[in-house]
């Protein structure tokens, strides 16, 4: 009877543990930064902020990363426009303004390290959040054979 009871306890505790929700955010290195995934869904910065709102440190890092990424995107877009406009002028037979084209190239070059830094901040924030989740997560019950107050037997720790 005790063996059946112990087996039932182990089986129920395993199934209860397997039903727990996985809140871990996975980061995958891609060209130019990281891609963040949770439950097979690719997350944007706004999604990350919604998820990590309970962790102040992670939230601050990801919010900073979102701002830096937006600034980098604007710089890159303006630089791309300036370079593209000068290329279009040259292809159309006009005289391109090389100074404006050079400023565009400079803006593009400036946006790259800002974007990389933003991605690293987001990764740090996600790592901090995941560390907190693991610290607060459920630990499964353990059934061991060992000493008890009344002798030797099965010990269930949870």
C-alpha positions, 0 to 999 in steps of 0.5 A: 500500500505504501509503495502505491501511495509513494508512486501516486505522489511521485506521478502527481507531482511530476504531472503538476510540475510539467503543467507549469507555465514557462515564462523564460525569454530565450535570446537568439543571436542574429546579425546585428543583435538578438532576437527574443522568443517566449513560447515560440513567439518572437517578441518586440521591445514593447512586448518585452516591456510588458513582460518584464514590468515586474522587475524594475532593473530589467524594465529600466534596461529594456526601456533604455534599449528601446529608446536607443534602438528608436534613435538608431533607426531614425539616424539610419533612416535619415542617413539612408535618405541623404545617401539615396537622394545623392545617388538618385541625383547622380544616376539622373544625370545631375550633380550630387552634393558629396558633402550631403552624401558624406553626412548621410554615410556618417549618420549610417555609421553612427547608427550601427554602434548605437543599435548594437549597444541597444541590443546588448542592453535588451539582452542584459535586461532579459538575462536579469528577468530570467535569473529572477524567474529561476529564483522564484520558480517552483522546485519539484518535490524529491522522493529519497530513501533515507533516515527519518525520525522513526528509522529508515524510509522514504523521505519526500522533500518539497 
